[in-house]
Amino acid sequence: MGNPFLHFKSVTPIEMAHLNQLTAGLSEEKLRNFVSVYGSKRRESDLVLLISCIGLVGVAGIQRFLVGQIGMGILYFFTGGLCLVGTILDIVNHKQLADEYNIQMANESLQLV
């Protein structure tokens, strides 16, 4: 079957290593189910970057809502992205935000299969 995670767009090495470690003992059928469930939940780092850039000129904090950090999203919304400093940091760290979210979703997806 090869590595099914190569089909995901913008997979980082950290995410790939975690996925390979997490699914090492799965049967082929469970791996297929995991890929299906996880693929529907994961967020691409490019999308997080785009949404973060929109926070500079539009509504701040959407990127935090996108990665499941509701409290931080509300805080960013009411403080203008913490006076734009938080939004700029999120633009710089967009891959880390996506990795943290995707690792959490991978762990949740494994429990569903």
C-alpha positions in Angstrom: 0.0 0.0 0.0 3.0 2.3 0.5 2.8 5.3 2.8 -0.7 6.7 2.5 0.2 9.9 4.3 2.3 11.1 1.3 -1.0 12.0 -0.4 -1.8 14.6 2.2 -0.9 18.1 1.1 1.8 20.0 3.0 2.7 17.2 5.4 5.5 18.4 7.7 8.3 16.0 8.9 7.0 16.2 12.4 3.5 15.3 11.4 4.7 12.4 9.2 6.9 11.0 11.9 4.0 11.1 14.4 1.6 9.5 11.9 4.1 6.7 11.1 4.7 6.0 14.7 1.0 6.1 15.6 -0.1 3.7 12.9 2.8 1.3 12.9 0.8 -1.6 14.3 -2.5 -1.1 12.4 -3.8 -3.6 10.0 -4.4 -2.5 6.4 -8.1 -2.1 6.9 -7.7 0.0 10.1 -5.0 2.0 8.4 -7.4 2.8 5.5 -10.1 3.8 8.0 -7.6 5.9 9.9 -6.5 7.7 6.8 -10.1 8.5 5.9 -11.0 9.8 9.3 -7.8 11.7 9.8 -7.8 13.2 6.3 -11.2 14.8 7.0 -10.0 16.3 10.3 -6.5 17.6 9.5 -5.7 21.2 8.6 -3.1 22.2 6.1 -0.5 24.6 7.2 -1.0 26.7 4.1 -4.6 27.3 5.1 -3.6 28.3 8.6 -1.1 30.8 7.0 -3.7 32.2 4.7 -6.3 32.7 7.4 -3.6 34.2 9.7 -2.8 36.8 7.0 -6.4 37.6 6.7 -6.3 38.4 10.4 -3.9 41.3 9.6 -6.4 43.1 7.5 -9.7 41.7 8.6 -11.0 39.7 11.5 -8.3 38.6 13.9 -8.3 35.2 15.5 -9.9 33.1 12.9 -6.8 30.9 12.7 -7.1 30.1 16.3 -10.7 29.0 15.8 -9.6 26.9 12.9 -7.1 24.9 15.0 -9.6 24.4 17.8 -8.3 27.1 20.2 -11.7 28.8 20.9 -10.6 30.7 23.9 -7.5 32.2 22.2 -9.7 32.9 19.1 -12.0 35.0 21.3 -9.1 36.8 22.9 -7.6 37.6 19.5 -10.9 38.8 18.2 -11.5 41.3 21.0 -7.8 42.5 21.2 -7.2 42.9 17.5 -4.9 39.8 17.4 -3.3 41.0 20.7 -2.5 44.3 18.9 -1.4 42.4 15.8 1.7 41.0 17.6 -0.1 37.6 18.2 -1.3 37.5 14.6 2.2 38.2 13.3 3.6 35.4 15.6 0.9 33.1 14.2 2.0 33.9 10.7 5.6 33.0 11.6 4.5 29.9 13.5 1.7 28.7 11.2 3.3 25.2 10.7 3.6 24.7 14.4 0.0 25.6 14.9 -1.1 23.2 12.2 1.2 20.4 13.6 -0.2 20.7 17.1 -3.7 20.5 15.8 -3.0 17.7 13.4 -1.2 15.6 16.1 -4.3 16.0 18.3 -6.6 15.0 15.5 -4.4 12.0 14.7 -4.7 10.8 18.3 -8.5 11.3 18.3 -8.8 9.6 14.9 -6.9 6.6 16.1 -9.4 6.1 18.9 -12.3 6.1 16.4 -10.9 3.3 14.2 
